[in-house]
Amino acid sequence: MTIQEYLTGKKILVFGIGRQGGGLGDANYLASNGYQVRATDILSEDELGHDKSAYAPGLTLSLGRHLESDIDWCDLVIKNPAVPDDHPLIIRAKSKGKEVYTSISLFVKYAPLKTIGITGTRGKTTTTTLIYKIIESAYPGKVLLGGNIPGSSALSMFDECEGKGYAVLELSSFQLHSLHSQQVSPDYAVITNLYPDHLNRYVDMDSYRYDKEAIVRYQVPPGFTVYNAENEGSIKIASVSPVTKYPYVSKLASSYQTKLLGEHNQSNLSAAITLCQKLGISDDVIKKTVEDFAGVAYRLEQVRTLRGVVFVNDTTATTPVAAQAALTSIKGNIILICGGESKKLPHDDLVHEIINNDHVKKIILLGSLNLVDFTEALRRGCPSKIVGQAKSMSEAVSIAHSVSSVGDTILLSPGFASFDLFKNEFDRGEQFNKIVKSLK
């Protein structure tokens, strides 16, 4: 069955347009292709921030609230992955026999090409992007990039599939969740690692890992799984894969020249190299692409050097583990901007790293009013390092700049979510870059 055959005749509700545009892209694809579609979001049109011209002609909108009548109207709900299954209207939809899926699960099931899925608590964006670039170098014009990429619409990718051989998909646990109900997995899977994350959404690590397992659980030959043999969580997820499994270790990348910082990026490179080798791509192509790859924005991104001070943006470090990795990747003195909103993750190891890492010269706490345990632990353990608690990015950068010296690195690596002061981690990163570039 094709996606067109599946959708024809159905009344479709896109549940959650979202500020980053993925849901909007799905709704526009459906409207532009003549399907019966309605899009809803709890945010108003002004709060969503999309220009009126961004909505396809004929798209029916239901904004500022979710209505039972929208659920009762539809046959199929395509829900934003951020919407939990226990949302009252999702429960209502299922109780009435409505199909409830995400657009990415529909793409994985019906895509007329080979799908490559990449997941992990850390490293999935870097690994996904590098895999895409290597395949594009080997087979120009034959590969798509999508999934958990800001602004990416899974359904609109169907319009781009003709003549393509692969779709490379970054997949979050929330996106993978509905693959269980579809009982479908990507043809090829990469698991970078598993660490505690999203415990404000999941009851425990077992439920978090279960969603991640959807990337491999329903694979069929000749598909295969690539996994991190140095990470217990990755090994556990790979163990449920029914197809051939290929382990990788960080040292595989040691013979490749790279511009990326940090041991964790050696692991990401090794994941991409292993996957592309198993696809039969020549090592000459892989080596050249790895050598040219400068990384991804907001991941240890060197934004600027000003009078001998380097500014590095690692805003996507939304977990303590990620911030730890950043601190061990930077050479020389660090002025750290950290903090944010809790995701109920353990942070003792990050506190220990900050206190005992002699390279961490000063700390600016950004927001963090709800991170009482974290901030108090730092105040007890290294009070002399803390030079302020900022209420905005401009204040944080100003403080950091005022205490910096030649040779220092001002590092934004928060270690926590962004929602106390920002729309999301990308908003946090954009503000940092804009302010840093305006410094005189």
C-alpha positions in Angstrom: 0.0 0.0 0.0 1.2 3.5 -0.8 0.8 6.5 1.5 -1.7 7.9 -1.0 -3.8 4.8 -0.8 -3.7 4.8 3.0 -4.8 8.5 3.3 -7.4 8.6 0.6 -10.9 9.0 2.0 -9.8 9.7 5.5 -10.6 12.9 7.5 -7.3 13.8 9.1 -6.6 15.9 12.1 -3.0 17.2 12.6 -2.9 17.5 16.4 -0.1 20.0 17.3 1.2 22.4 14.7 4.2 23.5 16.8 6.4 26.5 16.6 9.2 24.7 14.8 7.0 23.9 11.8 7.0 20.1 11.5 3.3 19.8 12.2 2.6 22.8 9.9 4.5 21.1 7.1 2.5 17.9 7.6 -0.8 19.8 7.4 0.3 21.8 4.4 1.3 18.6 2.6 -2.1 17.1 3.2 -4.0 20.2 2.2 -1.9 20.7 -0.9 -2.5 17.1 -2.0 -6.2 17.4 -1.7 -6.8 15.4 1.5 -9.4 16.3 4.1 -7.4 17.9 6.8 -7.8 20.1 9.8 -4.9 21.3 12.0 -5.2 22.2 15.7 -2.9 23.6 18.3 -3.4 24.8 21.9 -1.4 28.0 21.0 -3.1 30.9 19.1 -2.0 32.0 15.7 0.0 34.9 17.2 1.7 32.5 19.8 2.6 30.1 17.0 4.3 32.9 15.2 3.8 31.6 11.7 3.0 34.1 8.9 -0.4 33.7 7.4 1.1 32.9 4.1 2.7 29.9 5.7 -0.6 28.1 5.8 -1.7 26.2 2.6 -4.9 27.3 0.9 -7.8 25.2 2.0 -6.2 24.2 5.3 -8.8 24.4 8.1 -7.3 25.7 11.4 -8.5 25.2 15.0 -6.2 27.3 17.1 -6.0 28.5 20.7 -7.6 25.3 22.1 -8.1 21.6 21.4 -11.8 20.6 20.8 -13.6 17.4 21.3 -15.5 18.1 18.1 -12.2 18.0 16.2 -11.5 14.5 17.5 -15.1 13.4 16.8 -14.8 14.7 13.2 -11.7 12.9 12.1 -10.8 9.3 11.2 -7.0 9.7 11.7 -5.1 11.7 14.2 -1.5 12.6 13.3 -0.2 13.9 16.6 2.9 15.9 17.4 5.4 13.6 19.1 5.5 15.9 22.1 1.8 15.2 22.8 1.7 12.4 25.4 -0.6 9.3 25.1 -2.4 10.3 28.3 -3.7 13.6 26.8 -7.4 13.5 27.4 -8.2 14.0 23.7 -5.8 11.4 22.5 -7.5 9.0 25.0 -10.9 10.1 23.6 -9.7 9.4 20.0 -8.5 5.9 20.8 -11.6 5.1 22.8 -13.7 6.0 19.7 -11.5 3.7 17.5 -9.7 6.5 15.8 -6.2 5.7 14.4 -3.5 7.8 16.2 0.0 7.9 14.7 2.8 10.3 14.1 3.8 11.5 10.7 7.3 10.0 11.1 5.8 6.5 11.8 3.8 6.8 8.6 6.9 7.8 6.6 8.9 4.9 7.9 6.1 2.5 7.1 5.2 3.8 3.6 8.4 5.4 2.3 9.3 4.0 -1.2 13.0 4.0 -0.4 15.4 2.7 2.2 15.2 4.4 5.6 18.1 4.9 8.0 17.2 5.8 11.6 19.6 7.2 14.1 18.7 7.6 17.8 20.5 8.0 21.1 20.4 10.3 24.1 23.4 12.2 22.8 25.1 12.5 19.4 22.2 11.7 17.1 22.1 15.0 15.2 25.8 15.0 14.5 25.8 11.4 13.5 22.7 11.8 11.4 24.1 14.9 9.6 27.4 13.2 8.9 25.7 10.0 7.5 23.6 12.2 5.2 26.7 14.1 4.0 28.7 10.9 3.3 25.8 9.3 1.4 25.3 12.5 -0.5 28.9 12.5 -1.4 28.7 8.9 -2.6 25.4 9.2 -4.4 24.7 12.9 -5.2 21.0 13.8 -5.2 19.9 10.4 -4.0 19.4 11.0 -0.3 16.9 12.9 2.0 17.4 14.2 5.5 14.6 14.4 8.0 13.1 13.4 11.3 13.9 15.3 14.5 15.3 18.3 12.5 13.7 21.7 13.3 11.2 22.5 10.6 11.3 19.0 9.1 8.0 17.6 7.9 7.9 13.8 7.5 4.8 13.8 5.3 6.2 16.5 2.9 9.2 14.2 2.4 6.9 11.9 0.3 6.9 14.6 -2.4 10.7 14.4 -2.5 11.2 10.6 -2.7 11.2 10.1 -6.5 14.6 9.2 -7.7 16.0 8.9 -4.2 17.6 5.8 -2.6 17.8 6.7 1.1 16.2 8.8 3.8 18.4 9.5 6.8 16.2 10.2 9.8 17.1 11.5 13.3 14.6 9.9 15.6 13.8 11.0 19.2 12.2 8.7 21.7 8.9 10.6 21.3 9.0 10.0 17.6 9.9 6.3 18.0 7.1 5.8 20.5 4.4 5.4 17.8 6.5 3.0 15.7 5.5 0.4 18.3 1.9 0.8 17.4 2.7 0.6 13.7 5.2 -2.3 14.4 7.7 -0.8 12.0 11.3 0.1 12.2 13.8 1.7 9.8 15.6 -0.6 7.4 18.9 0.4 9.0 19.4 1.6 12.5 22.1 3.4 14.5 22.1 3.6 18.3 24.6 6.1 19.6 24.1 5.7 23.4 21.5 5.8 26.2 21.7 8.0 29.3 19.0 9.3 31.7 16.8 11.8 29.9 13.2 13.0 29.7 12.4 11.6 33.2 9.9 14.4 33.5 8.0 12.5 30.8 8.9 8.8 31.4 8.3 7.1 34.7 11.6 5.3 34.6 14.6 4.4 32.4 12.9 1.2 31.3 10.0 3.0 29.7 12.4 5.4 28.0 14.5 2.6 26.7 11.4 0.8 25.5 10.5 3.7 23.2 14.1 3.7 21.9 13.9 0.0 21.1 11.3 0.7 18.4 14.2 1.7 16.1 15.3 -2.0 15.9 12.5 -4.2 17.3 10.6 -4.6 14.0 13.5 -4.6 11.6 13.5 -7.3 8.9 16.4 -8.7 6.8 18.4 -7.5 4.9 18.3 -4.6 7.3 20.9 -4.2 10.1 21.7 -2.5 13.4 24.8 -0.5 14.2 25.4 0.0 18.0 27.9 1.5 20.4 29.7 -1.4 22.1 31.0 1.0 24.7 27.6 2.0 26.1 25.5 -0.3 28.1 22.2 1.3 27.1 23.1 1.0 23.4 24.0 -2.7 23.8 20.6 -3.4 25.6 18.6 -1.7 22.8 20.5 -3.6 20.1 19.9 -6.9 21.9 16.2 -6.8 20.8 17.1 -6.4 17.1 16.2 -9.4 15.1 18.7 -8.6 12.3 22.4 -8.5 11.9 24.2 -6.3 14.4 27.4 -4.4 13.9 29.2 -3.0 17.0 31.5 0.0 16.9 34.0 1.6 19.3 35.4 5.2 19.5 38.9 4.3 18.4 37.6 3.4 14.9 37.7 7.1 14.1 41.2 7.6 15.3 42.6 7.1 11.9 40.4 9.8 10.4 41.2 13.5 10.4 38.4 15.6 12.0 37.6 19.2 13.0 35.3 18.0 15.8 36.2 18.4 19.4 35.8 15.8 22.2 35.9 12.1 22.7 32.2 11.9 22.4 32.5 13.1 18.8 35.0 10.3 18.1 32.2 8.0 19.0 29.7 9.8 16.8 32.2 9.6 13.9 32.7 5.9 14.4 28.9 5.3 14.3 28.6 7.1 11.0 31.7 5.4 9.5 30.4 2.0 10.5 27.0 2.5 9.0 28.4 3.9 5.7 31.0 1.1 5.5 28.2 -1.5 5.8 26.3 0.3 3.0 29.3 -0.3 0.8 30.5 3.3 0.5 34.2 3.5 -0.3 36.6 4.6 2.5 38.0 7.3 0.3 34.6 9.0 0.2 34.0 8.5 3.9 37.5 9.9 4.8 37.1 13.0 2.6 33.6 13.8 4.0 34.7 13.2 7.6 37.7 15.5 7.1 35.5 18.3 5.6 32.7 18.0 8.2 32.7 21.0 10.5 29.9 19.8 12.8 26.4 21.0 13.5 25.3 24.4 14.8 24.8 24.6 18.6 26.9 21.6 19.3 30.3 22.9 20.6 30.0 25.5 17.9 32.8 28.1 17.9 30.9 31.3 17.4 33.6 33.9 17.6 37.0 34.8 18.9 37.1 38.4 20.4 40.4 39.8 21.7 41.7 36.3 22.5 38.5 35.0 24.1 36.7 32.1 22.4 32.9 31.9 22.5 31.4 28.4 22.2 27.7 27.6 21.8 26.7 24.1 23.1 23.0 25.0 23.8 21.8 21.5 22.8 23.5 20.2 25.9 20.2 19.8 27.7 21.3 17.0 30.0 24.1 16.9 32.7 25.9 14.2 30.8 26.1 16.4 27.7 27.5 19.3 29.7 30.1 17.0 31.2 31.2 15.9 27.8 31.6 19.6 26.8 33.7 20.4 29.8 36.2 17.6 29.0 36.4 18.7 25.3 37.6 22.2 25.9 41.3 22.9 26.4 42.3 25.8 28.6 40.3 27.9 31.1 36.5 27.8 30.8 34.0 30.4 31.9 30.8 28.3 32.0 27.3 29.5 31.5 25.0 26.7 32.8 21.6 25.9 34.3 18.0 26.0 33.2 14.9 23.9 33.9 15.0 20.5 35.4 14.2 17.3 33.5 14.5 15.4 36.8 17.8 13.9 35.8 20.7 13.1 38.1 23.3 15.9 38.2 25.7 14.8 40.9 28.4 13.9 38.3 28.1 17.2 36.6 28.5 19.0 39.9 31.6 16.9 40.7 33.1 17.7 37.3 32.5 21.5 37.7 33.9 21.6 41.2 37.0 19.4 40.5 37.8 20.5 36.9 40.6 23.0 37.4 39.9 24.4 33.9 36.5 25.7 35.0 37.5 29.1 36.1 34.1 30.9 36.6 30.4 29.9 36.5 27.4 32.0 35.6 24.1 30.4 36.5 21.5 31.1 33.8 18.0 31.2 35.2 17.8 28.0 37.3 15.4 29.2 39.9 13.9 25.7 40.0 17.3 24.0 40.2 17.7 24.5 43.9 19.7 21.3 44.6 22.1 21.9 41.7 22.7 25.6 42.5 23.1 24.9 46.3 25.6 22.1 45.6 27.7 24.4 43.5 27.5 27.2 46.1 28.7 24.7 48.7 31.4 23.1 46.6 32.9 26.0 44.7 31.5 29.3 45.9 34.5 31.3 44.6 33.8 30.1 41.0 30.2 31.5 40.9 30.2 35.0 39.6 26.5 35.6 39.1 23.0 34.2 38.5 21.6 35.9 35.3 18.0 36.4 34.5 18.6 36.7 30.7 21.1 35.6 28.1 22.3 39.2 27.6 23.1 39.4 31.3 24.9 36.0 31.3 27.1 36.9 28.4 27.8 40.3 29.8 29.0 38.9 33.1 31.0 36.2 31.4 32.7 38.7 29.1 33.5 41.0 32.0 35.5 38.3 33.9 37.2 36.8 30.9 40.9 37.1 29.9 43.0 36.2 26.9 43.0 32.5 26.3 39.6 31.8 28.1 36.7 30.0 26.5 33.2 31.3 27.3 31.2 28.1 27.0 27.4 28.0 26.9 26.7 24.3 27.9 23.6 24.5 30.1 23.2 20.9 31.1 19.4 21.4 31.5 16.3 22.3 29.6 15.7 25.8 28.4 12.0 26.4 29.2 12.5 28.6 32.2 13.7 31.6 30.1 13.5 30.5 26.4 11.1 29.0 23.9 13.4 26.0 23.4 17.2 25.2 23.3 17.4 26.7 19.8 16.0 30.0 20.9 18.6 29.9 23.7 21.3 29.3 21.2 20.2 31.9 18.8 20.1 34.5 21.5 23.7 33.6 22.6 25.0 33.8 19.0 23.3 37.2 18.4 24.6 38.7 21.6 28.1 37.4 21.2 28.3 38.7 17.6 27.2 42.1 18.7 30.0 42.5 21.3 32.5 45.3 20.7 
